[in-house]
Amino acid sequence: MFKEILVNAGLYHLPSGDKRSFHCLRHTFAVKTYYETKDIYRVSKLLGHSKVTTTQIYAEFDNAQLERDFGPVKNAPDGATVDFCD
């Protein structure tokens, strides 16, 4: 159903040739939630992960990119980069 909505809205294919997926939406939710809360355990619980180590990928991102995408967050954490599904 998600794919069908994206196709009908003309948003399924990215300019790079890649395709959007429900996983991209889930990933964006996780990164944004961690970016705003800095609480990896909360994100882990919201995603239904049994181990926080599975969730730790969402704690590595480029703050400058996230600030452009989501706006500034007070005391945003420092980090490396993450591969966004944009």
Backbone torsions as a table, in degrees:
resi	resn	phi	psi	omega
1	MET	NA	-42.8	179.7
2	PHE	-60.2	-46.2	179.2
3	LYS	-60.4	-44.0	-179.3
4	GLU	-60.4	-41.2	178.4
5	ILE	-63.9	-44.4	178.9
6	LEU	-62.5	-43.5	179.3
7	VAL	-61.2	-48.1	-178.6
8	ASN	-64.0	-29.8	179.2
9	ALA	-87.4	-3.8	-179.0
10	GLY	73.5	25.1	-176.3
11	LEU	-112.7	2.5	-174.6
12	TYR	-70.6	-44.8	-177.8
13	HIS	-93.0	133.0	176.3
14	LEU	-89.0	158.0	177.1
15	PRO	-55.7	-28.5	180.0
16	SER	-74.1	-11.4	-175.9
17	GLY	99.4	-14.8	176.4
18	ASP	-70.3	169.8	-179.3
19	LYS	-122.0	145.9	175.3
20	ARG	-79.8	154.0	179.6
21	SER	-144.9	169.3	176.5
22	PHE	-62.0	-33.0	178.5
23	HIS	-60.9	-37.6	177.0
24	CYS	-61.2	-41.6	178.2
25	LEU	-63.7	-44.5	178.6
26	ARG	-62.5	-42.2	179.5
27	HIS	-63.3	-45.5	179.0
28	THR	-61.7	-42.8	177.0
29	PHE	-58.4	-45.8	-177.6
30	ALA	-65.1	-45.6	-179.4
31	VAL	-64.1	-45.2	-179.2
32	LYS	-63.7	-42.1	179.7
33	THR	-64.0	-43.6	178.2
34	TYR	-66.2	-42.2	179.4
35	TYR	-57.2	-40.9	-177.4
36	GLU	-80.8	-35.1	-173.7
37	THR	-102.7	-24.5	-174.2
38	LYS	57.2	28.4	-177.0
39	ASP	-119.2	92.3	-176.5
40	ILE	-65.1	-30.0	179.1
41	TYR	-69.4	-37.7	177.2
42	ARG	-64.9	-45.1	179.4
43	VAL	-61.6	-43.0	179.1
44	SER	-58.2	-44.5	179.5
45	LYS	-65.8	-43.6	-179.8
46	LEU	-62.9	-33.2	179.7
47	LEU	-84.2	-12.8	179.9
48	GLY	79.7	21.5	177.8
49	HIS	-74.8	139.7	178.8
50	SER	-81.8	-21.8	179.3
51	LYS	-128.2	135.3	179.4
52	VAL	-65.9	-24.0	178.6
53	THR	-63.0	-29.7	176.3
54	THR	-65.8	-32.6	-176.0
55	THR	-83.8	-18.2	-173.0
56	GLN	-60.2	-20.8	177.0
57	ILE	-58.7	-29.3	-177.7
58	TYR	-78.0	-5.8	-179.8
59	ALA	-94.3	0.4	-179.8
60	GLU	-113.7	109.9	-178.9
61	PHE	-158.3	168.6	178.8
62	ASP	-92.6	110.7	-177.1
63	ASN	-59.1	-38.3	-179.6
64	ALA	-62.3	-41.3	178.5
65	GLN	-66.0	-42.9	179.7
66	LEU	-65.3	-37.3	178.3
67	GLU	-65.0	-37.6	175.9
68	ARG	-66.2	-41.1	-177.2
69	ASP	-75.2	-43.1	-170.8
70	PHE	-114.3	-7.3	-176.1
71	GLY	91.3	166.1	-177.2
72	PRO	-69.7	145.7	174.6
73	VAL	-124.8	130.9	-179.9
74	LYS	-60.9	130.0	179.1
75	ASN	59.5	40.8	178.4
76	ALA	-61.5	141.0	-178.6
77	PRO	-71.0	154.7	173.7
78	ASP	-84.8	155.7	179.1
79	GLY	-173.3	178.6	178.2
80	ALA	-84.0	-143.3	-179.3
81	THR	-116.6	160.2	176.5
82	VAL	-131.3	149.3	178.6
83	ASP	-85.4	103.9	-179.0
84	PHE	-80.6	147.4	172.1
85	CYS	-92.4	82.7	-178.7
86	ASP	-112.8	NA	NA
